[in-house]
Amino acid sequence: MIEITKEKKSYAHGKSIKRLNDSEARIEAKCEIFEDCGGCQWQHIDYEKQKEFKEEILRESLERIGKFDEINIEPIKGVDYPWFYRNKSVIPFQKNEDGEIIAGFYKRGTHQVVDNHTCYIQHQLINRIKRYTLKLLNQYKSITVYDENDLTGLLRHLHIRVGVCTNQALLTFITTEKEFPHLKEIAKLLMNKIPELTGVVRNINDKDTNVLMGNKSYLIQGEDYIYDYIGKRKYKITQDSFFQINTMQTKKLYDTVQEDINLTGEEVIVDAYSGIGSIAIYLDDNYKDIIGIESNEKAVEDSKHNASMNNLDNCKFISGDVTEQIPNLINKDNKPDVVIFDPPRSGLNDEIINTVIDQNIKKIIYVSCNPTTLARDLKKLNKFYNIKTLQPVDMFPQTYHIETVVKLRRKS
Ligand SMILES: C[S@@+](CC[C@H](N)C(=O)[O-])C[C@H]1O[C@@H](n2cnc3c(N)ncnc32)[C@H](O)[C@@H]1O
């Protein structure tokens, strides 16, 4: 039984009141706090069914928003193991009723932290580091926790990043500007107790904002980066650059990008929204040049380092906004053979779409993490481009998030 909470013209929002029958897709969630925690949403659905539902959601978006009648969606590429996959966590701190520092995901629809001993989607090294860090912090009674109501206190978020193939970890305390008592001692103890830690960093976020990280970071111990591998490529990753959350599945994602590009060694490729250069560097080195564009300057520095670390001298990276840079990279004198887009959830804007259309770019590869904006953008591109393949790849088991790789070819 459902209670309708909001009615729109063509759809409604509702919340379930009572379960009359169990669906055959329903299973028992592994996690004891699943009902409360907002960290994942689909643990009560059998993994095979999760994949079917993701295909259905993608199809529904393409039909409703993209206005596609019949569209061929390849069967989703699932994961080999759907647990303990997240290589990064940003976990809010709070104090419980006993005054103890806890950290965990927010309870659904609230800002109340639900503490969890073991999170089933976080990498086990993150779980272990979080448990030990909390135990240690609770030994220092002078350490306070940020209170978003009166904007007082110190600790805001615990940020942990791990290298799944290297078994390295980087810990960042996101705090206000307040004095952090015993920070050096705490960082030393963490590094001694957790050999996988390459470094401890403090990031300052003093603003009353939902943005997690502030602009200033200080290295407290060790190094401010880790390494990881996707296939045979090695990447240097700093704490605030984008790196795909599910390291093992990223190989399948990037292999999907690579499939059927059919490079001859003469091609120029643009990798728009290049992060730390992950896709450009992953591709088989059989092209003339790749140019990556990325707005995060630190990520651009990392991508240059990553290209040279992998002995690639034909990958170049520029720092800037894709909308501003695209007319310099795609114009009547510069026509890349392939353009790869991997935008944030907001997708592509009209200026970008019109540039590739006007300059008659032959091949586009669109990597999307949001079926709604993907469907909107494909509707515009479809007037000039055929969809060759549409391949969902499941990067986020136990959640409703969907990643899709679309290959587009210019209509002749
Ligand atoms: C979904 S990530 C993709 C990164 C990379 N392709 C990968 O697979 O790891 C999107 C990237 O776009 C960058 N970004 C967001 N808005 C941007 C903009 N307007 N111009 C350039 N880069 C942007 C983000 O910093 C992020 O690194």
The ligand as a MOL file (V3000), in Angstrom:
LIG
                    3D

  0  0  0     0  0            999 V3000
M  V30 BEGIN CTAB
M  V30 COUNTS 27 29 0 0 0
M  V30 BEGIN ATOM
M  V30 1 C 32.6180 11.7970 -14.1250 0
M  V30 2 S 34.2050 12.5030 -13.8670 0 CHG=1
M  V30 3 C 35.1200 11.6910 -15.1230 0
M  V30 4 C 36.6060 11.6440 -14.9470 0
M  V30 5 C 37.3830 10.6300 -15.7910 0
M  V30 6 N 36.9240 10.5840 -17.1500 0
M  V30 7 C 37.3700 9.2550 -15.1630 0
M  V30 8 O 36.8550 8.2910 -15.7520 0
M  V30 9 O 37.9140 9.1110 -14.0520 0 CHG=-1
M  V30 10 C 33.9540 14.1310 -14.4160 0
M  V30 11 C 35.1710 15.0370 -14.3310 0
M  V30 12 O 34.7980 16.3060 -14.9200 0
M  V30 13 C 35.3860 17.3640 -14.1850 0
M  V30 14 N 34.5420 18.5410 -14.4920 0
M  V30 15 C 33.3440 18.8740 -13.9710 0
M  V30 16 N 32.8490 19.9650 -14.5780 0
M  V30 17 C 33.7630 20.3400 -15.5180 0
M  V30 18 C 33.8170 21.3810 -16.4800 0
M  V30 19 N 32.8160 22.2520 -16.6000 0
M  V30 20 N 34.8840 21.4570 -17.2950 0
M  V30 21 C 35.9070 20.5490 -17.1760 0
M  V30 22 N 35.9080 19.5230 -16.2950 0
M  V30 23 C 34.8530 19.4220 -15.4670 0
M  V30 24 C 35.3810 16.8810 -12.7420 0
M  V30 25 O 36.3870 17.5290 -11.9900 0
M  V30 26 C 35.6580 15.3780 -12.9390 0
M  V30 27 O 37.0490 15.1280 -12.8810 0
M  V30 END ATOM
M  V30 BEGIN BOND
M  V30 1 1 1 2
M  V30 2 1 2 3
M  V30 3 1 2 10
M  V30 4 1 3 4
M  V30 5 1 4 5
M  V30 6 1 5 6
M  V30 7 1 5 7
M  V30 8 2 7 8
M  V30 9 1 7 9
M  V30 10 1 10 11
M  V30 11 1 11 12
M  V30 12 1 11 26
M  V30 13 1 12 13
M  V30 14 1 13 14
M  V30 15 1 13 24
M  V30 16 1 14 15
M  V30 17 1 14 23
M  V30 18 2 15 16
M  V30 19 1 16 17
M  V30 20 1 17 18
M  V30 21 2 17 23
M  V30 22 1 18 19
M  V30 23 2 18 20
M  V30 24 1 20 21
M  V30 25 2 21 22
M  V30 26 1 22 23
M  V30 27 1 24 25
M  V30 28 1 24 26
M  V30 29 1 26 27
M  V30 END BOND
M  V30 END CTAB
M  END
